[in-house]
Amino acid sequence: MPYYEYECKKCNHCFSVAKPMRMSDAKEECPLCNHIATKLIGKPGFILKGEGFHVNDYKNNDGN
């Protein structure tokens, strides 16, 4: 599930929320002042790691 970054324009608090992509346009309230926060535009919030990805499949463990 991706993380979305928000900033409250009232108290300037920044926070992130994990939610499904289908809900990415939903409004979020600031956890400090309950004012509606603005979604920030940024790079994708996911990292590819674990078994089955290129970094793990082609890693050379013998130092060559």
DAVENVEN-V22611 format. One record per pair of residues at least 24 apart in sequence whose ideal C-beta (glycine too) atoms are under 10 Angstrom apart, sorted by the first residue. I is the first residue (numbers start at 1). J is the second residue. D is the distance in whole Angstrom. If there is no record, write none. Layout:
i->{I	I}
j->{J	J}
d->{D	D}
//
This chain:
i->{1	1	2	2	2	3	3	3	3	4	4	4	4	4	5	5	5	5	5	5	5	6	6	6	6	6	6	6	7	7	7	7	8	8	8	8	8	8	8	9	9	9	9	10	10	10	10	11	11	13	14	16	16	16	18}
j->{45	46	44	45	46	42	44	45	46	28	39	40	42	45	37	38	39	40	41	42	45	30	31	36	37	38	39	40	37	38	39	40	32	33	34	35	36	37	38	35	36	37	38	34	35	36	37	35	37	37	40	40	42	45	45}
d->{9	9	7	5	6	10	10	4	8	8	6	8	9	7	10	10	7	4	9	6	8	8	10	9	4	7	6	6	6	6	8	6	7	6	9	5	8	5	8	7	9	8	6	9	4	9	9	7	10	8	8	9	10	8	9}
//
